[in-house]
């Protein structure tokens, strides 16, 4: 079950929720047919719960929001991009364990 702290991002809300955010954000670029994406989803949910209020967490379905994926050079999924101050500042591609995601985010708090 998806966390209610994870924002479903689209072309309509990406700028307001991520680019204009005053706190760092983690964006998971995924697709429903992607097995590694399904594996990482619960980890992303757990990170969203643990970092609630300190980091925004959102998901972009690349099939439905191709323009956002293209804009940020997402070539493989899952791709997780950290945004801070409206800029993409870090990224990881592929499945990562929770402790690696936490370490990644803590650099930007």
C-alpha positions as CSV (number, residue, x, y, z in Angstrom):
1,X,0.0,0.0,0.0
2,X,1.4,3.4,-1.0
3,X,2.1,5.9,1.7
4,X,-0.1,9.0,1.8
5,X,3.1,11.0,2.1
6,X,4.1,10.1,-1.5
7,X,2.9,12.6,-4.1
8,X,1.6,11.4,-7.4
9,X,3.4,13.8,-9.7
10,X,2.2,15.0,-13.1
11,X,3.0,17.8,-15.6
12,X,0.3,19.8,-13.7
13,X,1.9,19.7,-10.2
14,X,5.6,18.9,-10.7
15,X,6.7,22.5,-10.7
16,X,4.6,23.5,-7.7
17,X,5.3,20.4,-5.6
18,X,9.0,19.8,-6.5
19,X,10.7,22.7,-8.3
20,X,9.1,25.4,-6.0
21,X,9.6,23.3,-2.8
22,X,11.4,24.9,0.1
23,X,12.6,21.5,1.3
24,X,14.6,18.8,-0.6
25,X,12.6,16.4,-2.7
26,X,13.1,12.8,-3.8
27,X,11.4,11.8,-7.1
28,X,11.0,8.2,-8.1
29,X,10.6,7.8,-11.9
30,X,8.8,4.5,-12.5
31,X,6.4,2.5,-14.6
32,X,3.8,-0.1,-13.6
33,X,5.4,-2.8,-15.9
34,X,8.9,-2.4,-14.4
35,X,9.8,-5.1,-11.9
36,X,12.6,-3.2,-10.1
37,X,10.2,-0.3,-9.8
38,X,7.7,-2.5,-8.0
39,X,10.5,-3.8,-5.7
40,X,11.7,-0.3,-4.8
41,X,8.1,1.1,-4.2
42,X,7.8,0.0,-0.5
43,X,11.3,1.3,0.2
44,X,10.3,4.7,-1.2
45,X,7.1,4.6,0.9
46,X,9.2,3.9,4.1
47,X,11.6,6.7,3.3
48,X,8.6,9.1,2.8
49,X,7.3,8.1,6.2
50,X,10.6,8.5,7.9
51,X,11.5,11.9,6.3
52,X,8.0,13.3,6.4
53,X,8.2,17.1,6.9
54,X,11.9,17.2,6.0
55,X,11.9,15.8,2.5
56,X,9.1,15.7,-0.1
57,X,8.7,12.4,-1.9
58,X,7.0,12.0,-5.2
59,X,6.5,9.5,-8.0
60,X,6.4,10.2,-11.8
61,X,4.9,7.5,-14.0
62,X,7.1,7.8,-17.0
63,X,4.5,6.3,-19.4
64,X,2.0,9.0,-18.4
65,X,4.4,11.9,-18.0
66,X,7.1,11.3,-20.7
67,X,7.9,15.0,-20.9
68,X,9.1,15.2,-17.3
69,X,11.3,12.1,-17.8
70,X,12.8,13.5,-21.0
71,X,13.5,16.9,-19.3
72,X,15.5,15.2,-16.6
73,X,17.3,12.7,-18.8
74,X,15.7,9.6,-17.4
75,X,16.8,6.8,-19.6
76,X,16.4,3.8,-17.3
77,X,13.9,3.1,-14.5
78,X,13.7,3.2,-11.6
79,X,15.6,6.4,-11.4
80,X,15.5,8.4,-8.2
81,X,16.4,12.1,-8.4
82,X,17.0,14.4,-5.5
83,X,15.9,18.0,-6.0
84,X,17.0,21.0,-3.9
85,X,16.4,24.6,-4.5
86,X,14.6,23.8,-7.8
87,X,17.6,21.9,-9.2
88,X,18.3,18.2,-9.7
89,X,21.3,17.7,-7.5
90,X,21.8,13.9,-7.3
91,X,20.4,10.7,-8.8
92,X,20.6,6.9,-8.5
93,X,19.5,4.4,-11.1
94,X,18.2,0.9,-10.2
95,X,17.1,-0.7,-7.0
96,X,18.8,0.7,-3.9
97,X,18.3,-0.5,-0.3
98,X,16.7,1.8,2.2
99,X,19.9,2.7,4.0
100,X,21.5,3.9,0.8
101,X,18.4,6.1,0.1
102,X,18.5,7.5,3.6
103,X,22.3,8.3,3.2
104,X,21.6,10.0,-0.1
105,X,18.9,12.2,1.3
106,X,20.7,13.1,4.5
107,X,23.4,14.9,2.4
108,X,20.8,17.5,1.4
109,X,19.1,18.2,4.7
